Structures are given as structure tokens and as C-alpha cells.
Amino acid sequence: MTRFDEFKDIQKKLKAYGLVLNIASWDSNTEAPKDCFPYRSEMLSIISGEHFSLMTSQTYQDIIRDLLDQQDDLSETQYKEVEKAKKSLDKIVKIPKHEYVEFSKLRNMANRVWEEARENEDFEQFKPYLEKIIDFQKKMVSYRSSTTQPYNVLLDDYEEGMDMDKYDHFFQTIKDELVPFVQDILNNKPKEKPSYITESFPKQKQKQFVEYLLEVFDYNLNRGVLKESAHPFTWNTHSKDVRLTVRYLENYVFSSIFAAIHELGHALYEQQVDEMFDMTNLNSGASMGIHESQSRFYENIIGRSKAFWEAHFDKLKTLFSHQLKDVEIDDFYHAINWVEESFIRVEADELTYPLHILLRYELERAIFNDGISVDALPELWNKKMKSYLNVDVEKPSDGILQDVHWSGGAFGYFPTYALGSAYAAQLYYAMKEALDIEKLVKDNNIKAINTWLKENIHCFGSRLKPEEIIQKVTNEPFNPKYYIRYLKEKYTELYLKK
Amino acid sequence: MTRFDEFKDIQKKLKAYGLVLNIASWDSNTEAPKDCFPYRSEMLSIISGEHFSLMTSQTYQDIIRDLLDQQDDLSETQYKEVEKAKKSLDKIVKIPKHEYVEFSKLRNMANRVWEEARENEDFEQFKPYLEKIIDFQKKMVSYRSSTTQPYNVLLDDYEEGMDMDKYDHFFQTIKDELVPFVQDILNNKPKEKPSYITESFPKQKQKQFVEYLLEVFDYNLNRGVLKESAHPFTWNTHSKDVRLTVRYLENYVFSSIFAAIHELGHALYEQQVDEMFDMTNLNSGASMGIHESQSRFYENIIGRSKAFWEAHFDKLKTLFSHQLKDVEIDDFYHAINWVEESFIRVEADELTYPLHILLRYELERAIFNDGISVDALPELWNKKMKSYLNVDVEKPSDGILQDVHWSGGAFGYFPTYALGSAYAAQLYYAMKEALDIEKLVKDNNIKAINTWLKENIHCFGSRLKPEEIIQKVTNEPFNPKYYIRYLKEKYTELYLKK
């Protein structure tokens, strides 16, 4: 048995633990009955513990060290596997186990307190937990790195290769270009939102339309499942088991349609990873940002395009003949791209969405880099909301308490949401050089687009890093100008052309 | 840490492995996409392997040995836990690991061949595998016991305390009493089956009725899930997660109704096990036979009684007003207790069902005790079918190839199916001393029956052995006369009273 065989042996075991934990989590999130959780949590923590022990075992560490010492003996893919394993290892192995456990408990607790505080509209209740979480997160970073820039470590965790320099440039561009553009749009948009948007669309028919979308996007049901859950998500264990969930709101049909297309973007990515990676740790998307680029590409660039609805609006009208009887395709196209001031990130439209992320990035940066106090956060939040989106936050649930991320210690995560949209735009202009996207979409030939994405991005799983993918596909490094260009082209056409 | 604490520590880990494997199996049986299985099987075999290693580890064996050496230090429940663990251990630890693995592979293979052979109506194809399975099973028994009666070991595996002597008496009673009685009924029953039985009953409404049944039987949905699957089954991990599945056949509504009540019987049992056993290996029903007694009690003794439909027939008629418009409750009561000659065990009615089991018991006994050759089985099968049920088997799929059990090596399992029905009848007469069952059922007060079963049977989980339960509840050992009495009373009334 070679050293690499030993590595693969442990990897396979780790994947097996990952698989069963993953299946349990799917079950927990989609159908497990509410009373089962105390017992289940205790049992799953035992399996997670086994997983953790194996992943941090001295044997495994020695194997990885030896393999990296003799990396010339490894093939390129083998090297990538070991490198990725080393990176995952470094994230946990340097942290004393009791602190790791303590942090995990703190986050669970903070999460419950956050829920309550949001319910009570009481930031003060959450504040001490947020302080503890931030302090703990800083300490955790200090175990792993001697950097004086802890936020860079967190940014890299969520998107390998990204740091404050790159993000500063990105978000400055958004601030300079989009904030005034959004103001312009908001000043010029029609006053009244079309009323049919919030009419009642029966759930069963929404489901039928989502099933139709699965076909349109060529999602492979032999390798997947469509299900309902409280929050839409994509779930996968390997390329042959990639599932998605949707939620049906009877008085807001756009929710299920665009959540479905969004999750389909994630799911197609995972289904198209080359099966040669199934047994490796490279068998999933390259990064949060690249993943989000795919979901946003499908949701916004395809799903919210006029061409798409030229192909599918009739189908939707057949299902909802009553609700949509007086609606023309142009009105519909406008409605699905409705821009408005809003408080809540997850409900924001495509154009204002990045401004929400800009705000969070600036706050996180201030917390970790400038040592701003938690006390000062709510006011700063509200000021920025006023300045970027022209809204007055009147309650914490519309402001600083709206998102779950911070209670879970997930600092550095938010920026990938905007980055994904920006990647999507850059990839879009590259794809346009090769394909007549508009025509393919109109002809209901999404398959050709899937194939292009498969060959250029999906098939590699995480063998390529995000920056390698962007460089390879677009012939330049990440550049936010494409995102600005895409948004300006689309929304000028929609709102500013008379 | 005491020796018992160490025992509990390993037990808890074993339960954790059991939980995740169980959840994976639920997923596999209800929704996993078809292409996921090769990867999944390989991964799950790793987790099963970990489970197996832990369960057969020398440490664990030593702990159990020590605890049994000093059993006076244990409480009664503690002792039962250790005793049960020892029993599970003995079943596997004496078997050389490579043979265990080989047997498992053989069964998988035999299962695939059985499916094909049944498809091809070709017993010869399956024969060599059946021979190998029987030889292997005999060898496996020989590792565990020096008995000259290997079938007794297998019978005890599926129902602790049972052996050929007891089963011989049971099945002889069935043969003497029921075979002629069934003939009598068949000669006196109406010629024509009511045609509405096989009319089309839309699936969605069947589902509504099954959901209504969950309420009627007071099944706790905070501790369970109702779902659809290819074959109905009950699944549980502990008292707070007990699920059931149903299948909906549009042209046979009785299938979903009575499968649901049957599975509800299993499920109520598991939901009512005292939660003090959640963290022990005693947290599930006492045995296959006792479990089946509960499902059969609910399905047949309650679900197929006139009193039950006096309470619920109107509800069914409301849902299926077209299909049932001309049907009176008496006709309906007759139809759900329709007796007929049939080939297939799983489709047999309540009265002829035990004759199918009688046949299988006699064949298995002949195989393991009298060394009858596999060559002789089909003819023997067909002869017995003629003699007990007066039907001529014309193809193996209607005869010896109909059941999955033998291809999985599960000899000794079948008898528990009939035993369960017989237990149910004995328990029924005991319950009648305490409760006015007919009135409770008519008044839609199944809850009172559940409570009685909880206090007398369910709450104990497997802390009591089957024979202890029967003795405690009925004040005598198992006695088949109650089963005969119950069937004769019910079916005489239905078919022989003019």
C-alpha cells in the first residue's frame, strides 16, 4: 500500500461519514418530525465526533505531511486532493479541541438568542452574544494565522484567493457606479406595483410549473429529487445525488419560480461535475462564489430575461389563466424585474441586492479590521441603509437582526453573494462570444448552455480554484466592470428608455 | 467510570451508527434517486463496517463478559440490556468475518437472481442459489450452536423462546381446525365479488382518508411522518421518530386503507414505548411476533370489524360518493372480509392467510430438519397449495418464487406472521375482559384501546420477552385455540349463518 493509498483510504472513510451526516441533515431539513431532535442531535454529535477524530488523527496528519514532502510523485489531481485536505485540516487542527467545542456551543446558543431577539425586536438581547462570537472568531483566527488582518483569513475561507484588497476594489466600484444608478432608477420607476403579482396562485399548479422548469433546464431526475421545505436549498452528496427544494407561497408565485431556477443553477453545476471526482474531495463546486455565479446566472441572466419568457410565458398562462389573463409578456418581464427600495436582503431584486451586500461587507470589515464596537453597529447599519437604499430602518428585524449569519459566526460569507453575481456577468460576456445565448434561450435549448458550462466550469469540480476558472474562461482576472455593465444595460433598457 | 458506564458508552455509539444507517435506509426506500446507489452502497458499507467492528471489538466483548460475571450489581433493566447485547453479539461474533462477508454477498446475488428467475418464471435459474443459501445458513448455525436441530436456532432468532415443538403444535392446530373450516367457507361463499371494489378511487382522496385514519388512531405526527413508498412499511429510530409508508393503488382502495391501519399498529407500538428506553437497546418492540400481533390486531380485529365501519363508513362515502353510492355498510363489511382461494400470500385475506404460512413452515422444517432436497420443493409446494387452498399453481411466480425471504436467507421468519395473528386473538380475548372493545370502536375512542395496549404491552419495549408478555397479559402461555375461536366466530357469522 502506498502512502497515497493510505490517504485515499482515510478520505473514503471521511466521505462515508460525510454522506450519512449529509443524509441525516437532508432528512432533518425536509421531513423529520419535530419531537425527534433532542435524541437525534445527541446521536449525530457522536458520529460527527468520530468524523472529527478521524480527520484530525495523527496518522492522517502524518500521511498528508509525507505526501506533500514528496509531491513530485503525485499526479496533478492527486496533488490537488492532498492540498485540499491539508487546507481543511489546517482550519481545525490548530484549534484546541475544547475551544472548538465551546465555540460550537456558543454559536448554537447565539442562534437561539438571535431568534428570540429578532422576535422581540431587541438588539440589546443579542448584543453580548454577538460580542462573544466576534471575540471568539478573532481568537480562532489567531490560532491559525499570525496575520494582523484577521478578516482576510475569513474572506479566504469562504472564497479562496479573495482578500480585502480585491473586495475593496469590487465594493468601491459598486458604491461608485451602482448607488447613483439605483437612485436614478428608483426616481424613474412607475409608482404602482402590478396587483396580479400578489394574487393567489394555487400551490399545486405552482408545483406543476416547477416540474416543467426541471424539464426545461434538463435537470436529471435519475440523479435528483425535487421536494418542498421551509427554505429552498440544494443538497448533494456526489454527482449522482443532487437534490433541490422549493417553497410555495400562494400569494407570491415569483418566489417558487425564481427560487427553483436559482437552485437549479446550483444543482446543474453539481450534476455536471465529472464522475471521476466522485470518490475524491474535489467532487463539488469550486467555491461559494463560483457556485453562486451559476445559480445567479440561471436565475437572473436566463430566468429573468425576456427571451426566456418568450419561450415559456404561454405555459405559465395556461396554468394560471385566471390570474394572468390580462397580462402581456412585456408587463410580465417588467414585473419579474421590479426594482424597489427594500429592507430585507433575501427579498431584494437583482439590482438593489448588491447594495445590501456592500453594507454587510463594510460592517464586517469595520468589525474585524477597525475594531468598531458592537454598540455602534445598529446606527451604522441604519445610516448606510439610508444612504444606499434610501430607506429608514425602524425595527431591528428589518435591520441588523435580519440575517442568521453572524449568530453562526459566519463572517466573510456575505461578500460571496455579490461576488457570485459579478462572476456570473463576467462569464456571461465570455459565453456570448461562443454562443448566441438569446436565441438558445428563446428556442428552449438550455441544454446547449448547460453543455458549455459543463465543459468550461462544471466538469472540473473543485480541481480548479475560483481565480483559475475566471482566468481560463474569460481570459482575464476577475473584473467587476462586467457586472456593472450587465446591470446598467439591462435596467437602463427596462426603466430609463422612454 | 464503572464497567456498566463503559458498556453504555459503546452502546450509545452503536445506536448512533444505527441511527444514521437507519436514516439512510429510510431515504433509500422512499426517495433517493435511482442513480445514486452504487456510490451510496459503497459508502454505507464503510459505515456498516465501522459499526460491525465496534460491535465485535474485544473491549466490548470483555465488558459484556465482566458484567455478566457480576450481574448481581446490575438493576433488572441494566441486566436486560446486557443480556440482549450478549445475544446480538453471539449471533455474529462466532462467525469468521470472511464468511460473514461472503454470506452477505451471496444473499445480495441470490436476491438479484431471484428477481430475474421470477421474471422468467424459471425456478431452475434460482435453484443453485437457493441450495447455496441453505448450505451456508446451516454452516452459519453450526458456528453458533452444536444443536442437531438447526431450524430451532433460526426460529429462536426471529421469535425468542419459540421452537419446533411449539410451532408444530400451533400449525397442527391450524391444519386440523382451519383447513376444513376454510373449505366450508369457500363452498358457501357467494360466487361474485362486488364490482365496486376494483373501481377507480383517486389517489389524492385515498390519501385524505389515510390522513383521517391517522387521527382516528391517534397517531402522533409530532413524532412521525406519513409517506408513500413502493411497499408499505414502518420505520423507527426511537419513540419520538416513528414513520409509516403507504402505497396507493387507484383500482384497489382496500390496499391503502388496510395497509395504513396495519402499519399504524406497528407505529403506535413504537410510539408508546416508554421514553426511558430511548437510550437503551430495549427501545423497540419485544419481537417480530408481538409486533405483528399489534399490526394484525389493529388491521383485522379493529379495522375489519363492523363496529369500526359503523363509525367511519360515512366519512369514506363522503370522499367516494360516486364509487360507493349504492353500497350499504353490510355489503361493505362483507367485502373487506372477502374470503377466496389465492396464490399469493401477501394478497390473502385474514382467514386463508395462515394456511400460506403453514405451507412455508412445513417446507422450511423439511429443509432444515429432514434434509429434503431443493429439487423436491416446487412439487411439494404445489401439492400443499392444492390440499390447503384448493388451487393449482401454474407458474413459479404464483408459487415457490413469490416471496423474497429465502433469497435473503431469512428462514424461520415466516412463522412469526401467523404467530402474530394468533397472539393478537389471545390478547383480544384478554382485553375484552377489561374493555368494551366494540363500544369503544363504535364511539371512535381508539385512544382508550391504545392506552390499554400501552400500559400492558407497548411501554415495556423489549424489556419483557414475548412469552412473558403473553403470560402477563392473558394469564396463560401462548395458546392457539383463541385464534381458531376468533376466526371461527367471525367467519361463521359472516358466511355460514343463513
Interface residues (C-beta under 8 A of the other chain):
Chain A: K12 K13 K15 A16 Y17 L19 V20 L21 I23 A24 W26 D27 E31 A32 P33 K34 D35 C36 P38 Y39 R40 M43 L44 I46 I47 E50 N220 L221 N222 R223 G224 V225 K227 T237 H238 K240 D241 R243 D278 M279
Chain B: K12 K13 K15 A16 Y17 L19 V20 L21 I23 A24 W26 D27 E31 A32 P33 K34 D35 C36 P38 Y39 R40 M43 L44 I46 I47 E50 N220 L221 N222 R223 G224 V225 K227 T237 H238 K240 D241 R243 D278 M279
